Amino acid sequence: MDVDARLLGSAALPGARELLHGRPFEVREGGGHRALLLHGAELEVHELAALFAGERAPELVFPLPWPGWGLGGHSVDPARTFAAFSGQRSVRAVNADGTTRWVYAHACWDQHVGHPHTGDERQVCPGIESGSCRVSDDGRLVWAHVVLEAGDDPGDYLEGWVVLDAEDGRELARLPLPDSVASGSWQLAHPDGAHMGLCVGMGQDGVLVYWGRRDGRELTVHDELNDGLDRILFDVHPAHAGFLTVEHNGNDLQLHALDGTVLAENDEMWWDHSCGFLDGDTVLADSQDDDARDPETPGTWLLDARTLERHGRVRYPAGVAPDGPVRSLGDGTWLTYDGKSETVSRWTRAGS
């Protein structure tokens, strides 16, 4: 049956479409939701509570170290003292006053081998590949997906996952990723405070998913999902720590244990690349148009968080047609975006 959506608030925020398509949300201590929005040569940090209370100006603004670089997954530490930027040839930590804290240099993400560099770190090479970084929830580490080696031969190109000291950028651990040829990536902190998730998109070549943990100087991983190269990591439950994936082509939605074991599956329809835990009991997921499988698609669906059985489809007020995917926030609310008015809206279930 249909479940009515109730509007909690709306805010004009040009460029906010990326907040729903990408992975620029970081939920920190106290449950506050922080949205990171790359706007020109700056990274804007918006607290959602303040945004919907009428505060349109960002809480913080960090200058992008490479003005011509518009890719990569960036992160801000819990104390808001620095941002970690994933660049084409380095990871750079930038303090709140705009000064550089440290630089971790790595090989170039441009997968065209043997191309020259001018020596100017602001140079942006033609490639469209990128990595990502994520500050740990305790603010002590920076996890970064980087290029470890890139020589004059395609066989020299090697990506890796490194763990850096957040204070000085020292490399504490690394894991080569010989199977990865990324177009881009993003990372997701596990609620146990020890593991980090890495999802690597490789375009038509598939997807890789890793759960990493630093043990001393070693980086150990769960990578059991990578045999099929076809699952995209989306969200992790805040309590029982099951995580959600969607098959690359949308054929099914699955709930997994940390080691990749499938705990539940829904293959009743063709799922879109948009799902997450609405709260501890409910998953919110978008489906695509697939009349051959279910004539009621497309739509946004509420599913049981443990079984992935459908509870109902979301029904918006008359005249409301969200533009693109939804974004669950884990507290019983979700976001939509209206591209015409460049407005982001926050919703909950009627009666909540």
N, C-alpha and C positions, 0 to 999 in steps of 0.2 A: 504494500500500500504506500501511498505518497506520504511524505513527512514535510510539513510546512517549515520554511525557513523564515526566521525573524531577524530583521536588520538591527544591528547594534550601533552602527555608525559608519560614516563614509568620510573620506579625506581626499582632496586633490593632491596627487603626487605624480608629476610627469616622470615617465620612465619606469613606473612601478610595475609594468608588465613583467619585467625581469624578476621581480620578487616572487612571482608565481611559476615562472618557467625554470628558473635556476635554483640554486641551493644557498641563498644568501641570508638565511635566518640562523641565528645562534641563540639558543635558550640557555640562559645562565642562572646562577644561584638566585633563588627566590621566584623562579618561573617567569621572569621578565623576558619579553620577546624583543630581540634587537634585529633590525633589518639593515643590511648592508647594501647600499645602492651606488654603483659606479656611475658618476655623473661627470662627463668630460674628463678632466685631469684630476678629479678628486673622488675620494671614497667617502660617501656620506653615511653616518651612523644615525639611524632613527630608532627611538624607543616607541614601540607601537602604542603603548598607553598614552604617551604624550601626543603622538600624532593624531589619534582619534579624539583627544581632548582639545584639539584646535591648534596645537603647536606645529606649524608647518616647517620651521627651520630645523635642520638636523641638530642632534645633540653634540656631535663631534664631526669634524671634517679632517681627513688625512690627505695630504698631497700624494698623488700617484708618482712614484719615483721615475717612471718612464712615460712621459706625456703621450707618446704615440702608441702605447701598448694598451689594448682594450680587452685582453683575454686573461685567463687564469682565475683560480679561485682564491680569494683573499679572506682574512680572518682578523678579528680584534680580540685582545685578551680580556678576561673577565673584569679586571680592574680599570679598563679603558685607558691604560697608559701607553699602549703601542698597538700598531697594526702590523700584521705579517703579510707581505705582498708576494705573490707568485709571479715572477717575471719570466722573460724568455731565456735569460742567461744567468739569473740569480734569484734567490729569495732574499728579500730585504725587510728588516724590521724598522719601522719608522715610529718615533715617539710622538706623543700628542702635540708637541710644539713644532713638529715638522722635521726635526733633526733625525739623522740616521743612528740607530742603535747598533746595528751590525749588518753585515752582508755575507751571505753564503753563496759563493759562485759555483756554477755548474755548467755543463755543456749546453749548447744551444738547442732549443726545442724545434727549430726549423729542421725538418727531416731531409732536406736537400743536403747531401753530404759534400764536404769540402768547400762550402761557400765562405767567402771572406768576411772578416769583421774589421771595422775601422779602428777599433780600440775605444770608441765612444760607447759607454754603456747604455746610452740612450738610443743607440741604433736599434731599429726594429727590422728584423729579417722578414722575408716574404711569407714564410710558412704560417699556417693557420692552426698549428698544434699548440697545446698548452698543458700545464700541470695545475696543481692546487696546493694549498697549505691550510692547516687548521691548528689554532692554539688550543692546547688541552684545557679542560674545564677547571683545572687547578692553577692555570697560568704558568706552569713551569716548563712546558715543552712546546715545541712547534713541530708538527708532523708535516712533511713536504714530499710531494711527488715530483721528481726531477729527472733530468737526463744525466746519467753518470758518465757516459762516454759517447762521443760523436766524432768519428775520424773521417778519413777520406774514402772509406769503404762502407757500404750498407751494413756489413757484418759487424762494424765497430759501434753501431748505434745501440745503446743499452740504457733503458730507463730503470729507475729505482725509487725506493721509498726510504726516506731518511728521517731520523728523529734528532732534533736540534735542541740545545739548551736555549731557553727563551731569554736568558740574561745576556749571553755573549755570542750565540749562534754556533757554538761548538757542536760538531757532529758526535752524537752519543751512540747511535746505532744506524745500521743500514741494511736494506734487503734488495738485492738486484731483482728486477722483474723482467726476465728474458722473453716472456711471452707477450709483453705489452708493447703495442705501437699505437700510442694514444692520439686521439683527436682532442680530448679534454678529459678532465676528471673532477671529482668532488669528494669531500670527506665528511664523515658523520661520527660524532662522539657517542660512545656506548655509555649507558647509564651506570655501569659498574665503575667508571672512572679510570679503568685500566686499558680498555680496548678502544681502538679507533677503526672505523670502517673506511675503505677506499673503494670507489666505483670508477672504473676506467672505461670510457667510451671509445671504441675503435672504429666508428662508422660502420660500414658494411661488413667489417671483419668481426663484429660482435662486441661483447662487454665482458670485463673482468671484475670480480668482487673479491676483496680481501678484508679479513678482520685481523688487525695486528695488535701485538702486545710487546712492550719492551721489558725484557727480563735481563737486568744488568746491562751488558753491552750487546746483547743479542736481541734481534727483532724476530719474534715468532709469529706465524700467521695461520689462520684458517682460510683455505682457498678451495674448499671442496666443491663450490658451485661452478668452478671454471672449466670443468670437463666439457660442458656444452657451449660455453661462451655465449650464453643467450639470456642472462638474467640481469635486470637493472635493480640496484639497491635504492630504496626510497625512504624508509623510516624504521625506527627501532622503538619498541614499546618501553615506556619509562619505568615499568615495574618488573614484568616477567621477562623482559629483554628479548622477546621474539622479534625478528625483523621481517620487513615486507620486501618482496621483489615482484616485478612484473616481467614476464617473458618478453624478449626483445621485440617481437612482432605483436604482442598484446594477446597471445592465445590463452594465458592464464595468469592468475594472481596467487602468490603463495606466501605463507607464513613459515619462517624457519627458526630453528634453534641456532645457537652461535656456531655450531659445527656444520651447519648447512642442512641438517635433517629437516625434511618437510613435515610441519606440524598440521597444516591445513592447506586446502587448495580450493579455488573457485575458478572453474573453466566454463561457466555457463554463458559467458559472453566474451566479446572482444574488448579487452581493457586498454584504456589509454595510458599514457605515461604520466599519471597523476594519481597518487594515493598516499595516505598517511593515517596515523592514529588520531582520530578526532578527540578521543579521551581514552581512559583505560579499558572501556568496554566496547568501543566502536571504531571501525575503520571507515574512512570516507574515500571513495574511489570513483573516478570518471570512467565511463565506458564509451566505446566508439560505435558508429553505425554499422550494424551487422544483422540485418533482418533474417539471414539464413539461420542464425543461432538463437536470436531472441528479438521478436518484433518490437519490444518495448525500449530498445536502445535507440539512440544514445541517451545518456543522462548521468547524474551524479547519484551514487548509491551509498546507503548506510549498510555496513556489514558487521557481523559479530566479530569481535577482536580475537577470539580464540578459534572459531570454526570457519570464519569467512562466509557464513550463510547470509543471504540478503535479508535485511529488515525492511527496506523500503527505499523509494527514490525521493530525492529532494525536490520539493515544489516551491518555486520562488513566487513572490507577489506578481500580480498581473503587470505586464509591461517591462519586467526585469528579465534580461537575457544576458547572463555573464559572458564575457569575452575571453575564451580560453579556459585553462585549467583552474581547479580550486586548489587551495593550500591549507591543509589542516595545521592547527597550532597546538594541538594536544590538550587543550583546556576546555574542550567543548565548543570551540569556535573555529571558523575558517574564513579565509579571504577569497574574494573574487575581484576582477578588474574590469572596468569599462573603458575600452580604448578610445571611444569618442570623446568622453569627458575627462580622460586620464585620471580616473577616480578609483581608488581602492576601497572596498567595502568589507566590513566584518559582520559575520552572521553566526547565529546559533539556531538550534531547533526550537520551534514554538513550544512554549510551556516550560522551557529550561530557565 
